[in-house]
């Protein structure tokens, strides 16, 4: 028997590698910088005009053309605003109220959003629909029963009357639910359960780091809303124990409104908001990096 040799196989040619696409980052041109500068000026101008108007008198503000540069009269107008209304107490009350509402809203809305997004229980969709449906109810409809409730509890002119009714918001629950549905993989939750973690441990160890960007956004929006709230605080509180917006409403009273004093008080009440916005703005960027899931 003679053995036959198999014909030599054809050389295998390696498959051509796909050319890598190099993405070039486009450089901003003069038009882009011009538009950005224009939008920045439009955004900053109201704050700048508040400084200018708060540092002049009513006659100077009404002059033609109006002044465009601040002067040292700003400190005199701030002193006048502090004498006309308890702005120091009002700012402290607003910090307490807005901080408590922000902490409570972010915590409770994240808990509820996680439950609606990732936990399976009977009536999930119905309860979520009811929560979202409460956003369609006007706030004015709840004022009278809410005031009767706080009067029965003897909370009139106390800060808890402003804090407790707004500790949870339907918008916050829906916002956190929508974020966690897409940002929180089910594999992370399953891995936590395999490791023996309870639901509470999963929430604090897995959900919170992932939800940090959305929590920062919700905290910023909630703080600004609570700080600017005027309708309910002026009903539940008095002029002796006001928030910032209630105190500013009592400034410049008289036959001729003192617009310079009102602007000075408004500027004083805006500074804490600018600080909070700057701090939480950095937290949003940092939260996106810390809460990202690498594949």
SVG drawing of the C-alpha trace seen along z (x, -y; Angstrom):
<svg xmlns="http://www.w3.org/2000/svg" viewBox="-60 -111 64 113">
<polyline fill="none" stroke="black" stroke-width="0.4" points="0.0,0.0 1.3,-3.3 0.5,-6.3 -0.7,-9.4 0.3,-12.8 -2.4,-15.4 -1.8,-18.4 -0.3,-21.3 -2.9,-23.6 -3.1,-27.1 -1.5,-29.6 -3.9,-31.2 -4.0,-34.9 -4.9,-36.8 -8.2,-38.8 -7.6,-42.4 -7.9,-44.5 -10.5,-47.1 -9.1,-50.5 -9.5,-52.3 -11.6,-55.4 -9.9,-58.3 -12.3,-60.8 -11.1,-64.3 -12.4,-66.7 -13.4,-69.8 -12.1,-73.1 -14.5,-75.9 -14.3,-78.8 -14.9,-82.5 -18.6,-82.1 -18.9,-79.6 -17.0,-81.8 -19.1,-84.8 -22.4,-82.9 -21.1,-81.6 -20.0,-85.0 -23.4,-86.5 -25.4,-83.9 -23.1,-84.4 -23.7,-88.1 -27.5,-87.7 -27.5,-85.2 -25.3,-87.3 -26.9,-90.7 -29.9,-90.4 -27.6,-89.7 -25.3,-92.5 -28.3,-94.9 -29.4,-93.9 -26.0,-95.0 -26.2,-98.2 -29.7,-99.1 -29.1,-98.2 -26.1,-100.6 -28.0,-103.7 -31.0,-105.8 -34.5,-105.7 -33.8,-109.0 -30.6,-107.7 -32.2,-104.5 -35.0,-106.4 -32.6,-108.8 -32.1,-108.7 -29.7,-107.0 -29.7,-104.8 -26.4,-104.1 -24.4,-101.0 -21.7,-101.0 -22.2,-100.2 -21.0,-102.4 -20.5,-102.4 -24.2,-103.2 -24.9,-99.4 -23.8,-98.9 -26.1,-101.7 -29.0,-100.1 -28.2,-96.7 -28.2,-98.3 -31.6,-99.9 -32.9,-96.5 -31.7,-94.8 -33.5,-97.5 -36.8,-97.2 -37.0,-93.4 -35.3,-90.6 -33.3,-89.4 -30.7,-87.7 -33.3,-85.5 -35.1,-85.1 -31.9,-83.8 -31.3,-81.4 -34.9,-80.1 -34.6,-79.7 -31.4,-77.7 -33.0,-75.4 -36.2,-75.0 -34.6,-74.5 -31.9,-72.2 -34.4,-70.0 -36.7,-69.8 -33.7,-69.0 -32.4,-66.2 -35.8,-64.7 -36.9,-65.0 -33.7,-63.5 -33.6,-60.6 -37.3,-59.7 -37.6,-60.2 -34.6,-58.0 -36.0,-55.3 -39.4,-55.4 -37.8,-55.7 -35.7,-52.6 -38.7,-50.7 -40.7,-51.6 -37.8,-51.0 -36.3,-47.7 -38.5,-46.1 -41.4,-43.9 -44.6,-44.1 -48.3,-44.0 -49.8,-47.4 -46.5,-48.9 -47.9,-50.5 -51.1,-51.6 -49.2,-53.3 -46.9,-55.0 -49.8,-56.3 -51.4,-57.7 -48.1,-59.4 -47.8,-61.0 -51.4,-62.0 -51.0,-64.1 -48.8,-66.5 -52.0,-67.5 -53.7,-68.7 -53.3,-72.5 -51.5,-73.4 -54.2,-76.0 -56.7,-73.2 -54.8,-71.8 -54.1,-75.2 -57.2,-75.3 -57.2,-71.7 -53.4,-71.9 -53.7,-75.1 -56.5,-73.6 -54.2,-70.6 -51.2,-72.7 -53.6,-74.9 -54.9,-71.7 -51.3,-70.7 -50.4,-74.2 -47.7,-74.6 -48.7,-78.0 -45.6,-80.3 -43.3,-77.3 -40.8,-76.0 -42.1,-72.5 -45.3,-73.7 -43.3,-74.7 -41.0,-71.7 -43.2,-68.6 -45.8,-69.1 -43.0,-69.2 -40.6,-66.4 -41.6,-64.3 -42.5,-65.4 -44.2,-63.5 -41.7,-65.0 -38.8,-63.7 -40.2,-60.2 -40.8,-60.0 -37.5,-61.6 -35.5,-59.2 -37.5,-56.2 -36.8,-57.1 -33.1,-57.6 -32.6,-54.3 -34.5,-52.3 -31.8,-53.1 -28.7,-53.7 -28.9,-50.8 -28.3,-47.4 -30.1,-44.4 -26.9,-42.5 -25.5,-44.7 -28.6,-44.0 -28.4,-40.2 -24.7,-40.2 -25.5,-41.9 -28.2,-39.4 -25.8,-36.5 -23.3,-38.0 -26.0,-37.9 -26.7,-41.6 -30.2,-42.7 -32.3,-45.2 -31.2,-48.0 -27.5,-47.1 -28.0,-47.1 -29.7,-50.5 -26.9,-52.1 -24.0,-50.3 -25.0,-50.0 -28.0,-52.2 -26.8,-55.4 -23.4,-55.6 -25.2,-55.0 -27.9,-57.5 -25.5,-60.2 -25.7,-62.4 -29.5,-62.4 -29.6,-63.1 -27.4,-66.1 -29.7,-67.5 -32.8,-66.8 -31.1,-68.4 -30.3,-71.5 -33.8,-71.9 -35.4,-71.2 -33.3,-73.7 -34.0,-76.4 -37.7,-75.7 -37.8,-75.7 -35.7,-78.8 -38.0,-80.7 -41.3,-79.4 -43.5,-82.3 -47.1,-81.2 -47.2,-78.7 -44.7,-80.3 -46.5,-83.6 -49.6,-81.7 -48.0,-79.5 -45.5,-82.0 -45.7,-85.6 -43.5,-88.6 -41.8,-87.9 -40.5,-84.5 -40.3,-84.7 -38.3,-83.1 -36.3,-85.1 -39.1,-85.6 -41.6,-86.7 -39.1,-89.2 -38.2,-90.7 -42.0,-91.2 -42.0,-93.5 -39.1,-95.7 -39.4,-99.1 -43.0,-99.6 -44.4,-103.1 -46.1,-105.5 -43.1,-105.4 -41.5,-101.9 -37.8,-102.0 -36.5,-100.0 -32.9,-100.4 -33.5,-98.9 -35.6,-96.0 -32.8,-95.3 -30.2,-95.3 -32.3,-92.9 -32.8,-90.7 -29.1,-90.6 -28.5,-89.6 -31.0,-86.8 -29.6,-85.5 -26.0,-85.0 -26.7,-81.6 -28.4,-80.3 -25.3,-81.1 -23.1,-79.3 -25.3,-76.2 -25.5,-76.2 -21.7,-76.4 -21.2,-73.5 -23.8,-71.2 -22.7,-72.1 -19.4,-70.4 -21.1,-67.5 -23.0,-66.7 -19.8,-66.3 -18.2,-64.3 -21.2,-62.1 -21.3,-61.2 -17.8,-59.9 -18.3,-58.1 -21.6,-56.5 -20.6,-55.3 -20.7,-51.6 -17.8,-50.2 -18.5,-47.4"/>
</svg>
